[in-house]
Amino acid sequence: MASSPPTTFSRADIERLVRQSILSQLVAKSEPSAAPNPLVVNISARHCHLSQEAVEMLFGAGHQLTPMKGLYQEGQYAAEESVTLIGPRSRVISNLRILGPCRDFNQVELAATDAISLGFKIPTRNSGDIAGTPGCMLMGPNGFLEMEEGVIRAAPHVHMAPEDAAYYGVENKTFMKLRVGGDTGLTFERIYVRVDPSFKLEVHIDTDEGNACRFSPETPCQLIK
């Protein structure tokens, strides 16, 4: 059986094939793999987290928080209940929203502007890291709660699931950057990483930080390792 004659290529054909091969490799390297989840950035307004014991002191024995609005993280919500915060200058913030469900500690999260107006000198801390922070007085319809510590400015942070951490190449309790676009865009240099299988990909910044970059839901943002 006669064999087919070998295919011959001109010099131009060979150069064209080589260029196509190199170009396809460069394109493949320049196109990142699709992120497993969309990035969501939300502004976290001032609020508090309370223990069940504190809720009962403020609202009465046996009182349970009533969910008003679900938050982006699964199982988290803004409660219908709110309290009045009394600062060191006897200045107050009314209707300080409680976020549920209850935790095993009491914590108030304020923006720097809030703290200045109330007379607080508060540190920037990760949630739950309240040792040595200022306290305050909370007032509810059924009583008062005197907190010896727990008033902080929450550090900007990102919640993410393990697949998000793998995509961005980061680990729990490390830091990333958040690049915010727009006319007054800026880059936040220390976004604390919190990884848990229950988390949805979400960055939290406070109202001062959001105002500084005129953030809106349409503002383009990018997480950077």
TORZAFI-193290 format. One record per residue (C-alpha): residue number from 0; residue in three letters; z, y, x. Coordinates in nm, 4 decimals, always signed. Layout:
REM TORZAFI-193290
<atom><seq>NUM</seq><type>ALA</type><up>Z</up><north>Y</north><east>X</east></atom>
...
This chain:
REM TORZAFI-193290
<atom><seq>0</seq><type>MET</type><up>+0.0000</up><north>+0.0000</north><east>+0.0000</east></atom>
<atom><seq>1</seq><type>ALA</type><up>-0.1098</up><north>+0.3300</north><east>+0.1432</east></atom>
<atom><seq>2</seq><type>SER</type><up>+0.1671</up><north>+0.5802</north><east>+0.2105</east></atom>
<atom><seq>3</seq><type>SER</type><up>+0.1404</up><north>+0.9432</north><east>+0.1064</east></atom>
<atom><seq>4</seq><type>PRO</type><up>+0.0594</up><north>+1.1836</north><east>+0.3845</east></atom>
<atom><seq>5</seq><type>PRO</type><up>+0.3605</up><north>+1.3820</north><east>+0.5092</east></atom>
<atom><seq>6</seq><type>THR</type><up>+0.4119</up><north>+1.7244</north><east>+0.3530</east></atom>
<atom><seq>7</seq><type>THR</type><up>+0.3343</up><north>+2.0023</north><east>+0.5901</east></atom>
<atom><seq>8</seq><type>PHE</type><up>+0.4942</up><north>+2.3474</north><east>+0.5785</east></atom>
<atom><seq>9</seq><type>SER</type><up>+0.3624</up><north>+2.6651</north><east>+0.7256</east></atom>
<atom><seq>10</seq><type>ARG</type><up>+0.5876</up><north>+2.8892</north><east>+0.9309</east></atom>
<atom><seq>11</seq><type>ALA</type><up>+0.6084</up><north>+3.1291</north><east>+0.6328</east></atom>
<atom><seq>12</seq><type>ASP</type><up>+0.7201</up><north>+2.8441</north><east>+0.4020</east></atom>
<atom><seq>13</seq><type>ILE</type><up>+0.9958</up><north>+2.7411</north><east>+0.6434</east></atom>
<atom><seq>14</seq><type>GLU</type><up>+1.1213</up><north>+3.0993</north><east>+0.6798</east></atom>
<atom><seq>15</seq><type>ARG</type><up>+1.1233</up><north>+3.1420</north><east>+0.3013</east></atom>
<atom><seq>16</seq><type>LEU</type><up>+1.3256</up><north>+2.8212</north><east>+0.2493</east></atom>
<atom><seq>17</seq><type>VAL</type><up>+1.5763</up><north>+2.9205</north><east>+0.5165</east></atom>
<atom><seq>18</seq><type>ARG</type><up>+1.6229</up><north>+3.2660</north><east>+0.3615</east></atom>
<atom><seq>19</seq><type>GLN</type><up>+1.6780</up><north>+3.1129</north><east>+0.0169</east></atom>
<atom><seq>20</seq><type>SER</type><up>+1.9371</up><north>+2.8698</north><east>+0.1548</east></atom>
<atom><seq>21</seq><type>ILE</type><up>+2.1310</up><north>+3.1418</north><east>+0.3383</east></atom>
<atom><seq>22</seq><type>LEU</type><up>+2.1181</up><north>+3.3740</north><east>+0.0375</east></atom>
<atom><seq>23</seq><type>SER</type><up>+2.2516</up><north>+3.1076</north><east>-0.2008</east></atom>
<atom><seq>24</seq><type>GLN</type><up>+2.5431</up><north>+3.0366</north><east>+0.0348</east></atom>
<atom><seq>25</seq><type>LEU</type><up>+2.6300</up><north>+3.4066</north><east>+0.0630</east></atom>
<atom><seq>26</seq><type>VAL</type><up>+2.6236</up><north>+3.4519</north><east>-0.3150</east></atom>
<atom><seq>27</seq><type>ALA</type><up>+2.8482</up><north>+3.1496</north><east>-0.3653</east></atom>
<atom><seq>28</seq><type>LYS</type><up>+3.1021</up><north>+3.2904</north><east>-0.1190</east></atom>
<atom><seq>29</seq><type>SER</type><up>+3.0965</up><north>+3.6383</north><east>-0.2734</east></atom>
<atom><seq>30</seq><type>GLU</type><up>+3.1589</up><north>+3.5198</north><east>-0.6293</east></atom>
<atom><seq>31</seq><type>PRO</type><up>+3.5291</up><north>+3.4399</north><east>-0.6825</east></atom>
<atom><seq>32</seq><type>SER</type><up>+3.6226</up><north>+3.1514</north><east>-0.9055</east></atom>
<atom><seq>33</seq><type>ALA</type><up>+3.7139</up><north>+3.2541</north><east>-1.2565</east></atom>
<atom><seq>34</seq><type>ALA</type><up>+4.0787</up><north>+3.3455</north><east>-1.3043</east></atom>
<atom><seq>35</seq><type>PRO</type><up>+4.2601</up><north>+3.0918</north><east>-1.5238</east></atom>
<atom><seq>36</seq><type>ASN</type><up>+4.4070</up><north>+3.3671</north><east>-1.7447</east></atom>
<atom><seq>37</seq><type>PRO</type><up>+4.3273</up><north>+3.7324</north><east>-1.8209</east></atom>
<atom><seq>38</seq><type>LEU</type><up>+4.5503</up><north>+3.9958</north><east>-1.6605</east></atom>
<atom><seq>39</seq><type>VAL</type><up>+4.7650</up><north>+4.1919</north><east>-1.9044</east></atom>
<atom><seq>40</seq><type>VAL</type><up>+4.9590</up><north>+4.5035</north><east>-1.8007</east></atom>
<atom><seq>41</seq><type>ASN</type><up>+5.2232</up><north>+4.6409</north><east>-2.0362</east></atom>
<atom><seq>42</seq><type>ILE</type><up>+5.4606</up><north>+4.9356</north><east>-2.0241</east></atom>
<atom><seq>43</seq><type>SER</type><up>+5.8221</up><north>+4.8339</north><east>-2.0767</east></atom>
<atom><seq>44</seq><type>ALA</type><up>+6.0154</up><north>+5.1112</north><east>-2.2497</east></atom>
<atom><seq>45</seq><type>ARG</type><up>+6.3922</up><north>+5.1486</north><east>-2.2136</east></atom>
<atom><seq>46</seq><type>HIS</type><up>+6.5840</up><north>+4.8650</north><east>-2.3763</east></atom>
<atom><seq>47</seq><type>CYS</type><up>+6.8811</up><north>+4.6326</north><east>-2.3363</east></atom>
<atom><seq>48</seq><type>HIS</type><up>+6.9543</up><north>+4.2607</north><east>-2.3187</east></atom>
<atom><seq>49</seq><type>LEU</type><up>+7.2844</up><north>+4.1411</north><east>-2.4623</east></atom>
<atom><seq>50</seq><type>SER</type><up>+7.4923</up><north>+3.8257</north><east>-2.4771</east></atom>
<atom><seq>51</seq><type>GLN</type><up>+7.5826</up><north>+3.6759</north><east>-2.8137</east></atom>
<atom><seq>52</seq><type>GLU</type><up>+7.9425</up><north>+3.7852</north><east>-2.7571</east></atom>
<atom><seq>53</seq><type>ALA</type><up>+7.8284</up><north>+4.1454</north><east>-2.7055</east></atom>
<atom><seq>54</seq><type>VAL</type><up>+7.6113</up><north>+4.1336</north><east>-3.0188</east></atom>
<atom><seq>55</seq><type>GLU</type><up>+7.9110</up><north>+4.0259</north><east>-3.2247</east></atom>
<atom><seq>56</seq><type>MET</type><up>+8.1292</up><north>+4.3003</north><east>-3.0766</east></atom>
<atom><seq>57</seq><type>LEU</type><up>+7.8695</up><north>+4.5602</north><east>-3.1757</east></atom>
<atom><seq>58</seq><type>PHE</type><up>+7.7464</up><north>+4.4208</north><east>-3.5072</east></atom>
<atom><seq>59</seq><type>GLY</type><up>+8.0230</up><north>+4.1950</north><east>-3.6371</east></atom>
<atom><seq>60</seq><type>ALA</type><up>+8.1425</up><north>+3.8372</north><east>-3.6048</east></atom>
<atom><seq>61</seq><type>GLY</type><up>+7.8668</up><north>+3.5799</north><east>-3.6393</east></atom>
<atom><seq>62</seq><type>HIS</type><up>+7.5866</up><north>+3.8365</north><east>-3.6334</east></atom>
<atom><seq>63</seq><type>GLN</type><up>+7.2495</up><north>+3.7061</north><east>-3.5113</east></atom>
<atom><seq>64</seq><type>LEU</type><up>+6.9671</up><north>+3.9234</north><east>-3.3785</east></atom>
<atom><seq>65</seq><type>THR</type><up>+6.6809</up><north>+3.9682</north><east>-3.6247</east></atom>
<atom><seq>66</seq><type>PRO</type><up>+6.3319</up><north>+3.9466</north><east>-3.4689</east></atom>
<atom><seq>67</seq><type>MET</type><up>+6.1213</up><north>+4.2502</north><east>-3.5582</east></atom>
<atom><seq>68</seq><type>LYS</type><up>+5.8187</up><north>+4.2171</north><east>-3.3300</east></atom>
<atom><seq>69</seq><type>GLY</type><up>+5.7088</up><north>+3.9409</north><east>-3.0972</east></atom>
<atom><seq>70</seq><type>LEU</type><up>+5.6459</up><north>+4.0331</north><east>-2.7333</east></atom>
<atom><seq>71</seq><type>TYR</type><up>+5.3683</up><north>+3.8996</north><east>-2.5116</east></atom>
<atom><seq>72</seq><type>GLN</type><up>+5.5893</up><north>+3.6398</north><east>-2.3437</east></atom>
<atom><seq>73</seq><type>GLU</type><up>+5.6419</up><north>+3.3356</north><east>-2.5634</east></atom>
<atom><seq>74</seq><type>GLY</type><up>+5.9711</up><north>+3.3405</north><east>-2.7533</east></atom>
<atom><seq>75</seq><type>GLN</type><up>+6.0617</up><north>+3.6987</north><east>-2.6574</east></atom>
<atom><seq>76</seq><type>TYR</type><up>+6.0932</up><north>+3.9695</north><east>-2.9220</east></atom>
<atom><seq>77</seq><type>ALA</type><up>+6.2090</up><north>+4.3204</north><east>-3.0029</east></atom>
<atom><seq>78</seq><type>ALA</type><up>+6.4992</up><north>+4.2949</north><east>-3.2440</east></atom>
<atom><seq>79</seq><type>GLU</type><up>+6.5552</up><north>+4.5092</north><east>-3.5499</east></atom>
<atom><seq>80</seq><type>GLU</type><up>+6.8961</up><north>+4.5962</north><east>-3.4070</east></atom>
<atom><seq>81</seq><type>SER</type><up>+6.9450</up><north>+4.8918</north><east>-3.1771</east></atom>
<atom><seq>82</seq><type>VAL</type><up>+7.2475</up><north>+5.0600</north><east>-3.0185</east></atom>
<atom><seq>83</seq><type>THR</type><up>+7.3536</up><north>+5.4011</north><east>-2.8932</east></atom>
<atom><seq>84</seq><type>LEU</type><up>+7.4019</up><north>+5.4375</north><east>-2.5171</east></atom>
<atom><seq>85</seq><type>ILE</type><up>+7.6637</up><north>+5.6865</north><east>-2.3987</east></atom>
<atom><seq>86</seq><type>GLY</type><up>+7.6089</up><north>+5.8114</north><east>-2.0433</east></atom>
<atom><seq>87</seq><type>PRO</type><up>+7.8500</up><north>+5.9541</north><east>-1.7854</east></atom>
<atom><seq>88</seq><type>ARG</type><up>+7.7878</up><north>+6.3117</north><east>-1.9004</east></atom>
<atom><seq>89</seq><type>SER</type><up>+7.8651</up><north>+6.2106</north><east>-2.2599</east></atom>
<atom><seq>90</seq><type>ARG</type><up>+7.4942</up><north>+6.2426</north><east>-2.3299</east></atom>
<atom><seq>91</seq><type>VAL</type><up>+7.3472</up><north>+5.9723</north><east>-2.5467</east></atom>
<atom><seq>92</seq><type>ILE</type><up>+7.0300</up><north>+5.7778</north><east>-2.6153</east></atom>
<atom><seq>93</seq><type>SER</type><up>+7.0097</up><north>+5.6717</north><east>-2.9764</east></atom>
<atom><seq>94</seq><type>ASN</type><up>+6.8188</up><north>+5.3687</north><east>-3.1013</east></atom>
<atom><seq>95</seq><type>LEU</type><up>+6.8148</up><north>+5.1806</north><east>-2.7723</east></atom>
<atom><seq>96</seq><type>ARG</type><up>+6.6236</up><north>+4.8676</north><east>-2.8693</east></atom>
<atom><seq>97</seq><type>ILE</type><up>+6.7723</up><north>+4.5236</north><east>-2.8105</east></atom>
<atom><seq>98</seq><type>LEU</type><up>+6.5327</up><north>+4.2560</north><east>-2.6852</east></atom>
<atom><seq>99</seq><type>GLY</type><up>+6.6001</up><north>+3.8953</north><east>-2.7775</east></atom>
<atom><seq>100</seq><type>PRO</type><up>+6.6875</up><north>+3.6225</north><east>-2.7607</east></atom>
<atom><seq>101</seq><type>CYS</type><up>+7.0415</up><north>+3.6708</north><east>-2.6308</east></atom>
<atom><seq>102</seq><type>ARG</type><up>+7.1094</up><north>+3.6154</north><east>-2.2625</east></atom>
<atom><seq>103</seq><type>ASP</type><up>+7.4225</up><north>+3.5217</north><east>-2.0708</east></atom>
<atom><seq>104</seq><type>PHE</type><up>+7.4650</up><north>+3.8751</north><east>-1.9315</east></atom>
<atom><seq>105</seq><type>ASN</type><up>+7.4403</up><north>+4.2348</north><east>-2.0531</east></atom>
<atom><seq>106</seq><type>GLN</type><up>+7.1792</up><north>+4.4646</north><east>-1.9003</east></atom>
<atom><seq>107</seq><type>VAL</type><up>+7.0341</up><north>+4.8073</north><east>-1.9796</east></atom>
<atom><seq>108</seq><type>GLU</type><up>+6.6927</up><north>+4.8990</north><east>-1.8385</east></atom>
<atom><seq>109</seq><type>LEU</type><up>+6.6073</up><north>+5.2691</north><east>-1.8068</east></atom>
<atom><seq>110</seq><type>ALA</type><up>+6.3295</up><north>+5.4700</north><east>-1.6475</east></atom>
<atom><seq>111</seq><type>ALA</type><up>+6.4291</up><north>+5.7159</north><east>-1.3757</east></atom>
<atom><seq>112</seq><type>THR</type><up>+6.3776</up><north>+6.0109</north><east>-1.6118</east></atom>
<atom><seq>113</seq><type>ASP</type><up>+6.6205</up><north>+5.8566</north><east>-1.8620</east></atom>
<atom><seq>114</seq><type>ALA</type><up>+6.8793</up><north>+5.8001</north><east>-1.5899</east></atom>
<atom><seq>115</seq><type>ILE</type><up>+6.8602</up><north>+6.1579</north><east>-1.4640</east></atom>
<atom><seq>116</seq><type>SER</type><up>+6.9016</up><north>+6.3053</north><east>-1.8113</east></atom>
<atom><seq>117</seq><type>LEU</type><up>+7.2052</up><north>+6.0842</north><east>-1.8737</east></atom>
<atom><seq>118</seq><type>GLY</type><up>+7.3653</up><north>+6.1506</north><east>-1.5365</east></atom>
<atom><seq>119</seq><type>PHE</type><up>+7.3207</up><north>+5.8004</north><east>-1.3933</east></atom>
<atom><seq>120</seq><type>LYS</type><up>+7.2394</up><north>+5.7081</north><east>-1.0344</east></atom>
<atom><seq>121</seq><type>ILE</type><up>+7.0846</up><north>+5.3676</north><east>-1.0880</east></atom>
<atom><seq>122</seq><type>PRO</type><up>+6.9196</up><north>+5.1320</north><east>-0.8391</east></atom>
<atom><seq>123</seq><type>THR</type><up>+6.5866</up><north>+4.9579</north><east>-0.8824</east></atom>
<atom><seq>124</seq><type>ARG</type><up>+6.6643</up><north>+4.5902</north><east>-0.9347</east></atom>
<atom><seq>125</seq><type>ASN</type><up>+6.5066</up><north>+4.2703</north><east>-1.0582</east></atom>
<atom><seq>126</seq><type>SER</type><up>+6.6301</up><north>+4.1577</north><east>-1.3970</east></atom>
<atom><seq>127</seq><type>GLY</type><up>+6.9643</up><north>+3.9799</north><east>-1.3725</east></atom>
<atom><seq>128</seq><type>ASP</type><up>+7.0527</up><north>+4.1319</north><east>-1.0346</east></atom>
<atom><seq>129</seq><type>ILE</type><up>+7.3228</up><north>+4.3626</north><east>-1.1659</east></atom>
<atom><seq>130</seq><type>ALA</type><up>+7.6099</up><north>+4.3241</north><east>-0.9182</east></atom>
<atom><seq>131</seq><type>GLY</type><up>+7.7371</up><north>+4.6640</north><east>-0.8076</east></atom>
<atom><seq>132</seq><type>THR</type><up>+7.5283</up><north>+4.8617</north><east>-1.0585</east></atom>
<atom><seq>133</seq><type>PRO</type><up>+7.6689</up><north>+5.1353</north><east>-1.2854</east></atom>
<atom><seq>134</seq><type>GLY</type><up>+7.8146</up><north>+5.0535</north><east>-1.6252</east></atom>
<atom><seq>135</seq><type>CYS</type><up>+7.7988</up><north>+5.2378</north><east>-1.9554</east></atom>
<atom><seq>136</seq><type>MET</type><up>+7.9265</up><north>+5.2424</north><east>-2.3111</east></atom>
<atom><seq>137</seq><type>LEU</type><up>+7.7211</up><north>+5.0985</north><east>-2.5982</east></atom>
<atom><seq>138</seq><type>MET</type><up>+7.8006</up><north>+5.1809</north><east>-2.9589</east></atom>
<atom><seq>139</seq><type>GLY</type><up>+7.6985</up><north>+4.9718</north><east>-3.2588</east></atom>
<atom><seq>140</seq><type>PRO</type><up>+7.7745</up><north>+4.9861</north><east>-3.6300</east></atom>
<atom><seq>141</seq><type>ASN</type><up>+8.0764</up><north>+4.7576</north><east>-3.5890</east></atom>
<atom><seq>142</seq><type>GLY</type><up>+8.2275</up><north>+4.8618</north><east>-3.2561</east></atom>
<atom><seq>143</seq><type>PHE</type><up>+8.1921</up><north>+4.9556</north><east>-2.8901</east></atom>
<atom><seq>144</seq><type>LEU</type><up>+8.1011</up><north>+4.7609</north><east>-2.5790</east></atom>
<atom><seq>145</seq><type>GLU</type><up>+8.2137</up><north>+4.8915</north><east>-2.2412</east></atom>
<atom><seq>146</seq><type>MET</type><up>+7.9859</up><north>+4.7508</north><east>-1.9707</east></atom>
<atom><seq>147</seq><type>GLU</type><up>+8.1380</up><north>+4.7591</north><east>-1.6244</east></atom>
<atom><seq>148</seq><type>GLU</type><up>+7.7941</up><north>+4.7075</north><east>-1.4672</east></atom>
<atom><seq>149</seq><type>GLY</type><up>+7.4373</up><north>+4.6357</north><east>-1.5706</east></atom>
<atom><seq>150</seq><type>VAL</type><up>+7.2419</up><north>+4.9646</north><east>-1.5891</east></atom>
<atom><seq>151</seq><type>ILE</type><up>+6.9275</up><north>+4.9399</north><east>-1.3760</east></atom>
<atom><seq>152</seq><type>ARG</type><up>+6.5759</up><north>+5.0612</north><east>-1.3320</east></atom>
<atom><seq>153</seq><type>ALA</type><up>+6.3724</up><north>+4.7413</north><east>-1.3545</east></atom>
<atom><seq>154</seq><type>ALA</type><up>+6.1499</up><north>+4.6713</north><east>-1.0554</east></atom>
<atom><seq>155</seq><type>PRO</type><up>+5.7814</up><north>+4.6420</north><east>-1.1460</east></atom>
<atom><seq>156</seq><type>HIS</type><up>+5.7016</up><north>+4.2727</north><east>-1.1689</east></atom>
<atom><seq>157</seq><type>VAL</type><up>+5.4471</up><north>+4.0154</north><east>-1.2790</east></atom>
<atom><seq>158</seq><type>HIS</type><up>+5.5072</up><north>+3.7037</north><east>-1.4859</east></atom>
<atom><seq>159</seq><type>MET</type><up>+5.2716</up><north>+3.4186</north><east>-1.4086</east></atom>
<atom><seq>160</seq><type>ALA</type><up>+5.2282</up><north>+3.0466</north><east>-1.4580</east></atom>
<atom><seq>161</seq><type>PRO</type><up>+5.1827</up><north>+2.8093</north><east>-1.1609</east></atom>
<atom><seq>162</seq><type>GLU</type><up>+4.8025</up><north>+2.8048</north><east>-1.2097</east></atom>
<atom><seq>163</seq><type>ASP</type><up>+4.7950</up><north>+3.1847</north><east>-1.1811</east></atom>
<atom><seq>164</seq><type>ALA</type><up>+5.0059</up><north>+3.1699</north><east>-0.8644</east></atom>
<atom><seq>165</seq><type>ALA</type><up>+4.7656</up><north>+2.9155</north><east>-0.7173</east></atom>
<atom><seq>166</seq><type>TYR</type><up>+4.4662</up><north>+3.1339</north><east>-0.8039</east></atom>
<atom><seq>167</seq><type>TYR</type><up>+4.6156</up><north>+3.4451</north><east>-0.6431</east></atom>
<atom><seq>168</seq><type>GLY</type><up>+4.7656</up><north>+3.2509</north><east>-0.3517</east></atom>
<atom><seq>169</seq><type>VAL</type><up>+5.1235</up><north>+3.3685</north><east>-0.4052</east></atom>
<atom><seq>170</seq><type>GLU</type><up>+5.4635</up><north>+3.2066</north><east>-0.4546</east></atom>
<atom><seq>171</seq><type>ASN</type><up>+5.7668</up><north>+3.2777</north><east>-0.6676</east></atom>
<atom><seq>172</seq><type>LYS</type><up>+5.9833</up><north>+3.5697</north><east>-0.5489</east></atom>
<atom><seq>173</seq><type>THR</type><up>+5.7137</up><north>+3.7195</north><east>-0.3266</east></atom>
<atom><seq>174</seq><type>PHE</type><up>+5.5283</up><north>+4.0480</north><east>-0.3753</east></atom>
<atom><seq>175</seq><type>MET</type><up>+5.1794</up><north>+4.1581</north><east>-0.4751</east></atom>
<atom><seq>176</seq><type>LYS</type><up>+5.0022</up><north>+4.4888</north><east>-0.5236</east></atom>
<atom><seq>177</seq><type>LEU</type><up>+4.8722</up><north>+4.6283</north><east>-0.8513</east></atom>
<atom><seq>178</seq><type>ARG</type><up>+4.5701</up><north>+4.8555</north><east>-0.8237</east></atom>
<atom><seq>179</seq><type>VAL</type><up>+4.5352</up><north>+5.0815</north><east>-1.1267</east></atom>
<atom><seq>180</seq><type>GLY</type><up>+4.2014</up><north>+5.2545</north><east>-1.1828</east></atom>
<atom><seq>181</seq><type>GLY</type><up>+4.1096</up><north>+5.5623</north><east>-1.3812</east></atom>
<atom><seq>182</seq><type>ASP</type><up>+4.1092</up><north>+5.9341</north><east>-1.3046</east></atom>
<atom><seq>183</seq><type>THR</type><up>+4.4644</up><north>+5.9282</north><east>-1.1683</east></atom>
<atom><seq>184</seq><type>GLY</type><up>+4.4628</up><north>+5.5721</north><east>-1.0394</east></atom>
<atom><seq>185</seq><type>LEU</type><up>+4.7126</up><north>+5.4512</north><east>-0.7849</east></atom>
<atom><seq>186</seq><type>THR</type><up>+4.8350</up><north>+5.1313</north><east>-0.6216</east></atom>
<atom><seq>187</seq><type>PHE</type><up>+5.1831</up><north>+4.9882</north><east>-0.6719</east></atom>
<atom><seq>188</seq><type>GLU</type><up>+5.2766</up><north>+4.8268</north><east>-0.3426</east></atom>
<atom><seq>189</seq><type>ARG</type><up>+5.5661</up><north>+4.5986</north><east>-0.4483</east></atom>
<atom><seq>190</seq><type>ILE</type><up>+5.5059</up><north>+4.3986</north><east>-0.7640</east></atom>
<atom><seq>191</seq><type>TYR</type><up>+5.7688</up><north>+4.1235</north><east>-0.7697</east></atom>
<atom><seq>192</seq><type>VAL</type><up>+5.6255</up><north>+3.7800</north><east>-0.8517</east></atom>
<atom><seq>193</seq><type>ARG</type><up>+5.8017</up><north>+3.5590</north><east>-1.1063</east></atom>
<atom><seq>194</seq><type>VAL</type><up>+5.6497</up><north>+3.2138</north><east>-1.1559</east></atom>
<atom><seq>195</seq><type>ASP</type><up>+5.7408</up><north>+2.9738</north><east>-1.4362</east></atom>
<atom><seq>196</seq><type>PRO</type><up>+5.5377</up><north>+2.7236</north><east>-1.6430</east></atom>
<atom><seq>197</seq><type>SER</type><up>+5.6399</up><north>+2.9080</north><east>-1.9609</east></atom>
<atom><seq>198</seq><type>PHE</type><up>+5.5062</up><north>+3.2463</north><east>-1.8434</east></atom>
<atom><seq>199</seq><type>LYS</type><up>+5.1835</up><north>+3.4177</north><east>-1.9477</east></atom>
<atom><seq>200</seq><type>LEU</type><up>+5.0138</up><north>+3.6424</north><east>-1.6914</east></atom>
<atom><seq>201</seq><type>GLU</type><up>+5.1618</up><north>+3.9887</north><east>-1.7489</east></atom>
<atom><seq>202</seq><type>VAL</type><up>+5.2650</up><north>+4.2858</north><east>-1.5340</east></atom>
<atom><seq>203</seq><type>HIS</type><up>+5.5521</up><north>+4.5084</north><east>-1.6482</east></atom>
<atom><seq>204</seq><type>ILE</type><up>+5.5796</up><north>+4.8710</north><east>-1.5379</east></atom>
<atom><seq>205</seq><type>ASP</type><up>+5.8140</up><north>+5.1295</north><east>-1.6892</east></atom>
<atom><seq>206</seq><type>THR</type><up>+5.7294</up><north>+5.4494</north><east>-1.8746</east></atom>
<atom><seq>207</seq><type>ASP</type><up>+5.7562</up><north>+5.6735</north><east>-1.5675</east></atom>
<atom><seq>208</seq><type>GLU</type><up>+5.5213</up><north>+5.4470</north><east>-1.3728</east></atom>
<atom><seq>209</seq><type>GLY</type><up>+5.2795</up><north>+5.4329</north><east>-1.6648</east></atom>
<atom><seq>210</seq><type>ASN</type><up>+5.2797</up><north>+5.8106</north><east>-1.7034</east></atom>
<atom><seq>211</seq><type>ALA</type><up>+5.2204</up><north>+5.8591</north><east>-1.3295</east></atom>
<atom><seq>212</seq><type>CYS</type><up>+4.8831</up><north>+5.6831</north><east>-1.3528</east></atom>
<atom><seq>213</seq><type>ARG</type><up>+4.8085</up><north>+5.7795</north><east>-1.7164</east></atom>
<atom><seq>214</seq><type>PHE</type><up>+4.7940</up><north>+5.4121</north><east>-1.8025</east></atom>
<atom><seq>215</seq><type>SER</type><up>+4.6372</up><north>+5.3003</north><east>-2.1297</east></atom>
<atom><seq>216</seq><type>PRO</type><up>+4.5223</up><north>+4.9614</north><east>-2.2604</east></atom>
<atom><seq>217</seq><type>GLU</type><up>+4.1702</up><north>+5.0496</north><east>-2.1429</east></atom>
<atom><seq>218</seq><type>THR</type><up>+4.2746</up><north>+5.1292</north><east>-1.7842</east></atom>
<atom><seq>219</seq><type>PRO</type><up>+4.1220</up><north>+4.8810</north><east>-1.5336</east></atom>
<atom><seq>220</seq><type>CYS</type><up>+4.3808</up><north>+4.6988</north><east>-1.3227</east></atom>
<atom><seq>221</seq><type>GLN</type><up>+4.3651</up><north>+4.4440</north><east>-1.0427</east></atom>
<atom><seq>222</seq><type>LEU</type><up>+4.6302</up><north>+4.2254</north><east>-0.8826</east></atom>
<atom><seq>223</seq><type>ILE</type><up>+4.6017</up><north>+4.1991</north><east>-0.5050</east></atom>
<atom><seq>224</seq><type>LYS</type><up>+4.7845</up><north>+3.9597</north><east>-0.2743</east></atom>
